[in-house]
Every structure is written in C-alpha cells, then in structure tokens.
Amino acid sequence: MNKSVVITGVAGGIGSATAEVFAENGWYVVGVDRKRPDRPLAGVSRFVEADISEPQALEQMYESIGKTVGDIAALVNNAAIQVCKPIVETSVDEWDAVMASNIRSVFLGVKFAYPFLVSGGSIVNISSVHAMATSLNIAAYAASKGALLAFTRALALEFASRGIRVNAVLPGAVNTQMLMSGLMRGHLDSGNKAPDPTDLVAKLGSKHVLQRVGDPHEIGEAILFLADPARSSFITGQALVVDGGALARLSTE
C-alpha cells in the first residue's frame, strides 16, 4: 500500500485541495471531517466522519485507522473554524468552540495518532499568518493559531526521538469559502447591497506582493513538501509562511 496520510477538515477548501495533491503524488488519503459532504471528495480513499474535539471519537478513529490502514506516514491537522467578532462581544461558548476546533483537536489528534505514526513520519499543523500579524475582530482565531504555532515547536522537540518531524504551514489569504464568508460578513450585516465577491477577492489580492490571493492547491503543495521526507527530511519545528508576500510589506507603506 502507498504511504498513508490523515487529513482533518478534509471537506474544506484547503483540506480537499490537499487531499488531491497527496493522491496525485501516490499517497493513500484518509480524510476526516465532522460532516460527510454532499459532493465526492477527489483523492480521498477513505472518509471518516468524526468530531475531532472529542477524545473518545479520536481514540476510536485512530485505532480503527491503525487496524484497517496500518501505519500512518503523515498527519495533517487542518480543521479549523473562525469567529469574527470584537473580543468583548465574543461569548465564552464561541471562544471555547474556536479553541476546541483549532487547538484542542490537534492535541487530541497527535496524542491518539502517535502510536500509529511511523518512525520517519511527519505532522503538519495548519496555522495561519494570523499567528504572526492579525486583523480587527478575529482575536479568538488569532490566539488559537498562535497557540498552534507554539505547540508545533514543542511537539518537534518531544517527537524527535522517534524520528517524527513536526512543522506548520501558515497560509495567508486563500480563495476558500472561509475567506469568502469573512469578506462578505460586514457587507451582509450592513443591510446594503452586497458587492460582487469576485471584486472583493481581487481587491484583497491587490494588497499582496504577488497581486493575488492564494489557490488552495498551492497550500496543499507546501503541506506535501513538509510531509514528505524525500523533500524535507532535515526540517522540523519550523513555520512555513505561504502568503503571497503579505507579511513582507510594512503596514506603514
């Protein structure tokens, strides 16, 4: 059997594109999401429906994967949610939901996947540029992604003795439903006529050094690079920013 990768949040834009990238490169893809999507997921050999913030669900899931798929060569912790609100308007339940999805699930995932990860395998955590520079009204998301970046470094130290590398990818603006929802939210709440989403994406893209937002498959290629020991065997504990140059430019320009 080909090398196996587990990708969480596989039904989302980056998750589904990453599954395609891995499959195209000969990997066996186990895709995980909390709800089975209506559409087929290209590249996903096995789909698992699970709430990855729940310990029992994660433990059972990885035991099942270990029995049926065998050793796991790579784990991609991609699942995430956003709450776009001022911090004083963010409820405790909303804060907890973000932390459960974006950081608790990664803790549980690596804890229960660890026995099935092969020596020489890898973990790739999908953080965000919001871990390094952020925006108004996205504090819970930014905090969770910053925590994930620190957790990545800690895991790299702890798992090195088994030859397991742990790195993070920090995407910037990527053309996904999550990005579109964020761009449209303020316009829809205003009660005014919503602008063309294509125009909003183009306007955001013009603020980047590369004059565009990213494509999900570009993030998938970066994830594959860090997951594949043939490409990145001497890299661990690192953060790979994939943002079209957004963080390279001073905000005062």
BALOBA-1460 file (C-alpha; in Angstrom, 3 decimals):
// residues 253
<rec num="1" residu="m" x="0.000" y="0.000" z="0.000"/>
<rec num="2" residu="n" x="1.133" y="3.574" z="-0.656"/>
<rec num="3" residu="k" x="2.135" y="5.861" z="2.203"/>
<rec num="4" residu="s" x="-0.910" y="6.897" z="4.226"/>
<rec num="5" residu="v" x="-1.824" y="10.432" z="5.266"/>
<rec num="6" residu="v" x="-4.645" y="11.539" z="7.560"/>
<rec num="7" residu="i" x="-6.069" y="14.981" z="6.731"/>
<rec num="8" residu="t" x="-8.556" y="16.638" z="9.091"/>
<rec num="9" residu="g" x="-11.006" y="19.254" z="7.863"/>
<rec num="10" residu="v" x="-10.864" y="17.500" z="4.513"/>
<rec num="11" residu="a" x="-14.201" y="18.875" z="3.293"/>
<rec num="12" residu="g" x="-12.974" y="22.478" z="3.389"/>
<rec num="13" residu="g" x="-11.155" y="24.365" z="0.657"/>
<rec num="14" residu="i" x="-7.578" y="23.739" z="1.781"/>
<rec num="15" residu="g" x="-8.371" y="20.248" z="3.077"/>
<rec num="16" residu="s" x="-9.946" y="18.990" z="-0.137"/>
<rec num="17" residu="a" x="-7.215" y="20.514" z="-2.297"/>
<rec num="18" residu="t" x="-4.545" y="18.956" z="-0.082"/>
<rec num="19" residu="a" x="-6.187" y="15.552" z="-0.443"/>
<rec num="20" residu="e" x="-5.986" y="15.903" z="-4.219"/>
<rec num="21" residu="v" x="-2.323" y="16.931" z="-4.089"/>
<rec num="22" residu="f" x="-1.343" y="13.955" z="-1.926"/>
<rec num="23" residu="a" x="-3.359" y="11.494" z="-4.019"/>
<rec num="24" residu="e" x="-1.801" y="12.793" z="-7.218"/>
<rec num="25" residu="n" x="1.587" y="12.054" z="-5.671"/>
<rec num="26" residu="g" x="0.738" y="8.470" z="-4.833"/>
<rec num="27" residu="w" x="-0.423" y="8.736" z="-1.213"/>
<rec num="28" residu="y" x="-3.357" y="6.865" z="0.336"/>
<rec num="29" residu="v" x="-5.570" y="9.601" z="1.800"/>
<rec num="30" residu="v" x="-7.771" y="9.206" z="4.869"/>
<rec num="31" residu="g" x="-9.973" y="12.288" z="5.071"/>
<rec num="32" residu="v" x="-11.673" y="13.349" z="8.308"/>
<rec num="33" residu="d" x="-14.460" y="15.875" z="8.833"/>
<rec num="34" residu="r" x="-17.328" y="16.386" z="11.245"/>
<rec num="35" residu="k" x="-19.907" y="16.000" z="8.497"/>
<rec num="36" residu="r" x="-19.892" y="13.996" z="5.299"/>
<rec num="37" residu="p" x="-20.015" y="16.471" z="2.380"/>
<rec num="38" residu="d" x="-22.678" y="16.281" z="-0.303"/>
<rec num="39" residu="r" x="-20.067" y="16.196" z="-3.052"/>
<rec num="40" residu="p" x="-17.468" y="13.480" z="-3.736"/>
<rec num="41" residu="l" x="-14.003" y="14.311" z="-2.383"/>
<rec num="42" residu="a" x="-11.414" y="13.762" z="-5.088"/>
<rec num="43" residu="g" x="-8.354" y="11.910" z="-3.887"/>
<rec num="44" residu="v" x="-9.884" y="10.673" z="-0.611"/>
<rec num="45" residu="s" x="-9.569" y="6.888" z="-0.389"/>
<rec num="46" residu="r" x="-11.359" y="6.630" z="2.941"/>
<rec num="47" residu="f" x="-13.614" y="9.189" z="4.622"/>
<rec num="48" residu="v" x="-14.183" y="9.261" z="8.383"/>
<rec num="49" residu="e" x="-16.961" y="11.328" z="9.945"/>
<rec num="50" residu="a" x="-15.894" y="12.423" z="13.421"/>
<rec num="51" residu="d" x="-15.881" y="15.317" z="15.877"/>
<rec num="52" residu="i" x="-12.143" y="15.616" z="16.392"/>
<rec num="53" residu="s" x="-12.504" y="17.754" z="19.520"/>
<rec num="54" residu="e" x="-13.914" y="14.742" z="21.413"/>
<rec num="55" residu="p" x="-11.320" y="12.386" z="22.979"/>
<rec num="56" residu="q" x="-13.331" y="9.182" z="22.652"/>
<rec num="57" residu="a" x="-14.103" y="9.843" z="18.993"/>
<rec num="58" residu="l" x="-10.431" y="10.491" z="18.218"/>
<rec num="59" residu="e" x="-9.172" y="7.457" z="20.117"/>
<rec num="60" residu="q" x="-11.631" y="5.154" z="18.365"/>
<rec num="61" residu="m" x="-10.895" y="6.731" z="14.998"/>
<rec num="62" residu="y" x="-7.139" y="6.203" z="15.151"/>
<rec num="63" residu="e" x="-7.499" y="2.665" z="16.472"/>
<rec num="64" residu="s" x="-9.751" y="1.919" z="13.504"/>
<rec num="65" residu="i" x="-7.340" y="3.562" z="11.049"/>
<rec num="66" residu="g" x="-4.441" y="1.644" z="12.550"/>
<rec num="67" residu="k" x="-6.255" y="-1.672" z="12.175"/>
<rec num="68" residu="t" x="-7.541" y="-1.127" z="8.638"/>
<rec num="69" residu="v" x="-4.980" y="1.170" z="7.015"/>
<rec num="70" residu="g" x="-1.874" y="0.386" z="9.027"/>
<rec num="71" residu="d" x="0.947" y="2.767" z="9.759"/>
<rec num="72" residu="i" x="0.387" y="6.488" z="9.248"/>
<rec num="73" residu="a" x="3.215" y="8.273" z="7.427"/>
<rec num="74" residu="a" x="1.795" y="11.797" z="7.799"/>
<rec num="75" residu="l" x="-0.848" y="13.633" z="9.803"/>
<rec num="76" residu="v" x="-2.184" y="16.965" z="8.540"/>
<rec num="77" residu="n" x="-4.081" y="18.878" z="11.235"/>
<rec num="78" residu="n" x="-6.095" y="21.247" z="9.092"/>
<rec num="79" residu="a" x="-9.566" y="21.515" z="10.671"/>
<rec num="80" residu="a" x="-10.434" y="24.999" z="11.918"/>
<rec num="81" residu="i" x="-13.268" y="27.457" z="12.447"/>
<rec num="82" residu="q" x="-13.393" y="31.260" z="12.681"/>
<rec num="83" residu="v" x="-15.412" y="33.628" z="14.816"/>
<rec num="84" residu="c" x="-15.174" y="37.183" z="13.508"/>
<rec num="85" residu="k" x="-16.295" y="39.420" z="16.376"/>
<rec num="86" residu="p" x="-14.812" y="42.018" z="18.701"/>
<rec num="87" residu="i" x="-13.411" y="40.211" z="21.717"/>
<rec num="88" residu="v" x="-15.866" y="41.907" z="24.110"/>
<rec num="89" residu="e" x="-18.757" y="40.584" z="22.005"/>
<rec num="90" residu="t" x="-17.348" y="37.051" z="21.760"/>
<rec num="91" residu="s" x="-19.208" y="34.668" z="24.039"/>
<rec num="92" residu="v" x="-17.492" y="32.080" z="26.209"/>
<rec num="93" residu="d" x="-19.109" y="29.343" z="24.104"/>
<rec num="94" residu="e" x="-17.766" y="30.887" z="20.896"/>
<rec num="95" residu="w" x="-14.262" y="31.224" z="22.359"/>
<rec num="96" residu="d" x="-14.351" y="27.622" z="23.567"/>
<rec num="97" residu="a" x="-15.622" y="26.379" z="20.205"/>
<rec num="98" residu="v" x="-12.706" y="28.011" z="18.380"/>
<rec num="99" residu="m" x="-10.176" y="26.594" z="20.831"/>
<rec num="100" residu="a" x="-11.763" y="23.139" z="20.670"/>
<rec num="101" residu="s" x="-11.646" y="23.022" z="16.888"/>
<rec num="102" residu="n" x="-8.329" y="24.777" z="16.280"/>
<rec num="103" residu="i" x="-6.014" y="23.650" z="19.101"/>
<rec num="104" residu="r" x="-7.682" y="21.057" z="21.378"/>
<rec num="105" residu="s" x="-8.323" y="18.837" z="18.346"/>
<rec num="106" residu="v" x="-4.634" y="18.947" z="17.413"/>
<rec num="107" residu="f" x="-3.581" y="17.982" z="20.953"/>
<rec num="108" residu="l" x="-6.005" y="15.055" z="20.886"/>
<rec num="109" residu="g" x="-5.084" y="14.107" z="17.336"/>
<rec num="110" residu="v" x="-1.356" y="13.807" z="17.926"/>
<rec num="111" residu="k" x="-1.931" y="12.087" z="21.278"/>
<rec num="112" residu="f" x="-4.007" y="9.306" z="19.753"/>
<rec num="113" residu="a" x="-2.256" y="9.137" z="16.376"/>
<rec num="114" residu="y" x="1.203" y="8.880" z="17.949"/>
<rec num="115" residu="p" x="1.234" y="5.065" z="18.382"/>
<rec num="116" residu="f" x="0.417" y="4.634" z="14.686"/>
<rec num="117" residu="l" x="2.857" y="7.196" z="13.236"/>
<rec num="118" residu="v" x="5.844" y="5.588" z="11.587"/>
<rec num="119" residu="s" x="9.380" y="6.462" z="12.539"/>
<rec num="120" residu="g" x="10.448" y="8.985" z="9.934"/>
<rec num="121" residu="g" x="6.866" y="10.191" z="9.587"/>
<rec num="122" residu="s" x="5.648" y="13.744" z="9.930"/>
<rec num="123" residu="i" x="2.974" y="16.012" z="11.330"/>
<rec num="124" residu="v" x="1.973" y="19.219" z="9.557"/>
<rec num="125" residu="n" x="-0.171" y="21.665" z="11.511"/>
<rec num="126" residu="i" x="-2.064" y="24.305" z="9.557"/>
<rec num="127" residu="s" x="-1.654" y="27.540" z="11.470"/>
<rec num="128" residu="s" x="-2.161" y="30.960" z="9.864"/>
<rec num="129" residu="v" x="-0.457" y="34.271" z="9.208"/>
<rec num="130" residu="h" x="-2.779" y="35.487" z="11.977"/>
<rec num="131" residu="a" x="-0.334" y="33.802" z="14.357"/>
<rec num="132" residu="m" x="2.201" y="36.490" z="13.370"/>
<rec num="133" residu="a" x="0.179" y="39.540" z="12.322"/>
<rec num="134" residu="t" x="-3.561" y="39.842" z="12.625"/>
<rec num="135" residu="s" x="-6.654" y="41.949" z="11.960"/>
<rec num="136" residu="l" x="-9.525" y="43.510" z="13.854"/>
<rec num="137" residu="n" x="-12.288" y="41.316" z="15.236"/>
<rec num="138" residu="i" x="-10.607" y="37.937" z="14.852"/>
<rec num="139" residu="a" x="-8.902" y="37.575" z="18.236"/>
<rec num="140" residu="a" x="-10.084" y="34.066" z="19.113"/>
<rec num="141" residu="y" x="-8.899" y="32.688" z="15.777"/>
<rec num="142" residu="a" x="-5.566" y="34.507" z="16.013"/>
<rec num="143" residu="a" x="-4.992" y="33.247" z="19.552"/>
<rec num="144" residu="s" x="-5.724" y="29.659" z="18.558"/>
<rec num="145" residu="k" x="-3.372" y="29.818" z="15.589"/>
<rec num="146" residu="g" x="-0.619" y="31.385" z="17.702"/>
<rec num="147" residu="a" x="-1.030" y="28.585" z="20.228"/>
<rec num="148" residu="l" x="-0.817" y="26.042" z="17.421"/>
<rec num="149" residu="l" x="2.478" y="27.508" z="16.254"/>
<rec num="150" residu="a" x="3.977" y="27.228" z="19.757"/>
<rec num="151" residu="f" x="2.560" y="23.710" z="20.102"/>
<rec num="152" residu="t" x="4.239" y="22.753" z="16.830"/>
<rec num="153" residu="r" x="7.663" y="23.678" z="18.204"/>
<rec num="154" residu="a" x="7.016" y="21.759" z="21.426"/>
<rec num="155" residu="l" x="5.912" y="18.663" z="19.515"/>
<rec num="156" residu="a" x="9.011" y="18.808" z="17.317"/>
<rec num="157" residu="l" x="11.168" y="18.529" z="20.443"/>
<rec num="158" residu="e" x="9.152" y="15.750" z="22.059"/>
<rec num="159" residu="f" x="8.712" y="13.595" z="18.955"/>
<rec num="160" residu="a" x="12.257" y="13.890" z="17.583"/>
<rec num="161" residu="s" x="13.413" y="10.805" z="19.483"/>
<rec num="162" residu="r" x="11.117" y="8.693" z="17.306"/>
<rec num="163" residu="g" x="12.219" y="10.453" z="14.135"/>
<rec num="164" residu="i" x="8.869" y="12.206" z="13.672"/>
<rec num="165" residu="r" x="9.143" y="15.704" z="12.223"/>
<rec num="166" residu="v" x="6.591" y="18.375" z="13.152"/>
<rec num="167" residu="n" x="6.144" y="21.602" z="11.181"/>
<rec num="168" residu="a" x="3.495" y="24.227" z="10.500"/>
<rec num="169" residu="v" x="2.194" y="25.882" z="7.355"/>
<rec num="170" residu="l" x="0.932" y="29.448" z="7.778"/>
<rec num="171" residu="p" x="-1.407" y="30.285" z="4.897"/>
<rec num="172" residu="g" x="-2.346" y="33.863" z="4.128"/>
<rec num="173" residu="a" x="-5.468" y="34.798" z="2.155"/>
<rec num="174" residu="v" x="-6.549" y="31.740" z="0.181"/>
<rec num="175" residu="n" x="-9.569" y="31.547" z="-2.109"/>
<rec num="176" residu="t" x="-11.805" y="29.367" z="0.058"/>
<rec num="177" residu="q" x="-15.321" y="29.552" z="1.463"/>
<rec num="178" residu="m" x="-13.878" y="30.631" z="4.822"/>
<rec num="179" residu="l" x="-12.193" y="33.616" z="3.174"/>
<rec num="180" residu="m" x="-15.329" y="34.483" z="1.226"/>
<rec num="181" residu="s" x="-17.501" y="34.329" z="4.335"/>
<rec num="182" residu="g" x="-15.128" y="36.684" z="6.115"/>
<rec num="183" residu="l" x="-15.086" y="39.149" z="3.226"/>
<rec num="184" residu="m" x="-18.870" y="39.173" z="2.856"/>
<rec num="185" residu="r" x="-19.801" y="39.255" z="6.544"/>
<rec num="186" residu="g" x="-19.581" y="43.008" z="7.115"/>
<rec num="187" residu="h" x="-21.370" y="43.813" z="3.866"/>
<rec num="188" residu="l" x="-24.263" y="41.457" z="4.582"/>
<rec num="189" residu="d" x="-24.672" y="42.783" z="8.135"/>
<rec num="190" residu="s" x="-24.862" y="46.372" z="6.894"/>
<rec num="191" residu="g" x="-28.110" y="45.803" z="5.070"/>
<rec num="192" residu="n" x="-26.691" y="47.372" z="1.905"/>
<rec num="193" residu="k" x="-26.451" y="45.637" z="-1.419"/>
<rec num="194" residu="a" x="-23.648" y="43.090" z="-1.242"/>
<rec num="195" residu="p" x="-20.750" y="43.694" z="-3.649"/>
<rec num="196" residu="d" x="-19.566" y="41.150" z="-6.196"/>
<rec num="197" residu="p" x="-17.480" y="38.558" z="-4.296"/>
<rec num="198" residu="t" x="-15.041" y="38.421" z="-7.208"/>
<rec num="199" residu="d" x="-14.359" y="42.127" z="-6.773"/>
<rec num="200" residu="l" x="-13.718" y="41.666" z="-3.053"/>
<rec num="201" residu="v" x="-11.215" y="38.874" z="-3.714"/>
<rec num="202" residu="a" x="-9.482" y="40.937" z="-6.409"/>
<rec num="203" residu="k" x="-9.262" y="43.958" z="-4.095"/>
<rec num="204" residu="l" x="-7.753" y="41.830" z="-1.341"/>
<rec num="205" residu="g" x="-5.360" y="40.249" z="-3.819"/>
<rec num="206" residu="s" x="-4.104" y="43.665" z="-4.942"/>
<rec num="207" residu="k" x="-2.727" y="44.238" z="-1.442"/>
<rec num="208" residu="h" x="-0.339" y="41.317" z="-1.825"/>
<rec num="209" residu="v" x="3.174" y="41.474" z="-3.260"/>
<rec num="210" residu="l" x="2.125" y="38.861" z="-5.832"/>
<rec num="211" residu="q" x="-1.077" y="40.832" z="-6.594"/>
<rec num="212" residu="r" x="-3.462" y="37.944" z="-5.898"/>
<rec num="213" residu="v" x="-4.764" y="35.669" z="-3.181"/>
<rec num="214" residu="g" x="-3.623" y="32.068" z="-2.994"/>
<rec num="215" residu="d" x="-5.110" y="28.945" z="-4.510"/>
<rec num="216" residu="p" x="-5.859" y="26.053" z="-2.111"/>
<rec num="217" residu="h" x="-3.715" y="23.695" z="-4.172"/>
<rec num="218" residu="e" x="-0.709" y="25.957" z="-3.584"/>
<rec num="219" residu="i" x="-1.163" y="25.411" z="0.141"/>
<rec num="220" residu="g" x="-1.536" y="21.688" z="-0.494"/>
<rec num="221" residu="e" x="1.817" y="21.627" z="-2.298"/>
<rec num="222" residu="a" x="3.500" y="23.345" z="0.672"/>
<rec num="223" residu="i" x="1.929" y="20.805" z="3.042"/>
<rec num="224" residu="l" x="3.138" y="17.925" z="0.870"/>
<rec num="225" residu="f" x="6.652" y="19.396" z="0.864"/>
<rec num="226" residu="l" x="6.808" y="19.371" z="4.668"/>
<rec num="227" residu="a" x="5.114" y="15.969" z="4.994"/>
<rec num="228" residu="d" x="7.294" y="14.073" z="2.520"/>
<rec num="229" residu="p" x="10.674" y="13.003" z="3.961"/>
<rec num="230" residu="a" x="12.082" y="12.798" z="0.437"/>
<rec num="231" residu="r" x="11.594" y="16.581" z="0.168"/>
<rec num="232" residu="s" x="12.112" y="17.949" z="3.690"/>
<rec num="233" residu="s" x="13.867" y="15.342" z="5.833"/>
<rec num="234" residu="f" x="16.029" y="17.930" z="7.674"/>
<rec num="235" residu="i" x="13.200" y="20.320" z="8.570"/>
<rec num="236" residu="t" x="11.364" y="20.205" z="11.888"/>
<rec num="237" residu="g" x="9.906" y="22.715" z="14.336"/>
<rec num="238" residu="q" x="9.531" y="25.296" z="11.574"/>
<rec num="239" residu="a" x="6.812" y="27.618" z="10.274"/>
<rec num="240" residu="l" x="6.444" y="27.909" z="6.504"/>
<rec num="241" residu="v" x="4.585" y="31.104" z="5.564"/>
<rec num="242" residu="v" x="2.621" y="30.844" z="2.300"/>
<rec num="243" residu="d" x="1.031" y="34.261" z="1.911"/>
<rec num="244" residu="g" x="1.931" y="35.819" z="-1.444"/>
<rec num="245" residu="g" x="4.321" y="38.183" z="0.318"/>
<rec num="246" residu="a" x="1.685" y="39.781" z="2.583"/>
<rec num="247" residu="l" x="3.901" y="39.743" z="5.690"/>
<rec num="248" residu="a" x="6.897" y="41.062" z="3.766"/>
<rec num="249" residu="r" x="5.392" y="44.527" z="3.363"/>
<rec num="250" residu="l" x="5.374" y="47.103" z="6.156"/>
<rec num="251" residu="s" x="1.879" y="48.224" z="7.124"/>
<rec num="252" residu="t" x="3.167" y="51.810" z="7.085"/>
<rec num="253" residu="e" x="3.915" y="51.749" z="3.354"/>
